């Protein structure tokens, strides 16, 4: 059996056995609840343990940092250095 047919067969089998994983698109900010496909769910899988992901002061600080430094460092710290904020941490 050609490899593409084999892959298709395996894929269909996983779907049939409900083993095929799919990603959900979250339509709300992270928090104790999230909205997916218009339905609100309790969020038991967030890494936002302290509830700081949507804190207004942190959002403001992040926006200020992006306006000053952009959205990326360009490469690893060892290759191109890091920002003063990183050094202070």
N, C-alpha and C positions, 0 to 999 in steps of 0.2 A: 504494500500500500504506500503510495507517495506520502512524503512527510507532511504536506499541507493537508491532505485528507486525514491523516493520523491526528494532527493538531485539532482540526475541526471536530473530529469524533470525540477527542478528549475534552474539548471545550463544551460540547453539547452534553456529554456525560456529567461533567461537573455542575452544569446548570440544572440538569434533571435531578441530581442528588443534593441540590441546594448547597453545594460546596464552592460555587463561584462567588468570589467577593466583589463587591462594587463599592464605590465611594459615594458618600452623601454630600450634597452641597448645602452648607449651612447658610441660612439667609438672615442671620442675626449676629450681633456680637456674642463672644463667649461670655458665659455667666452661669448661674445655677440652672438656667433653662436655655435652650437653643431652639430655633425654628428651622425645620427641615420640611420642604414641600408644603409649606403653609400650616404645618402642625407644630405646636410647641411640645417639646420633650424635656424631661429632667436630664441634666447633663452630668453623667457620672464618669466621664472620661476626659475631663479637662485637666490641664497641668496648671491651671490658674488657682492654686490652692489657697492663696491669700486674697483672692478677689481683686487683684490689682490691674488686670488686663484692660479695664475700662475706666480706671481712676482718672478724673479730669487733670490732675497735676502731672501724672505720668504721660498722658496723651500730649499735653502741652509741651513737656520737656522733650518728648520724642520729635514733635513737629519742629521745635527750635533746633534740635540737633540735625535734623534732615535739612533744614534751610541753611545751616552753617556748613555741613560736611557732605551732604548728598546722602545717597541711600546705600552705599557700599564702600568697602575699604579698598577694593581693587585686587587684592591678593592676600596671602597669609601675613600675619604680623612679622614673621621672620624675613619675608621677602621685601615688603614695602613699608614696614613700620606700622604703628598704630596711633590712634588719636590720643590727645591729652586726657580725655575722659576715661579712656581705657587705663592709661597710666595711673590716674588718680584712684581708680578702683583697686 
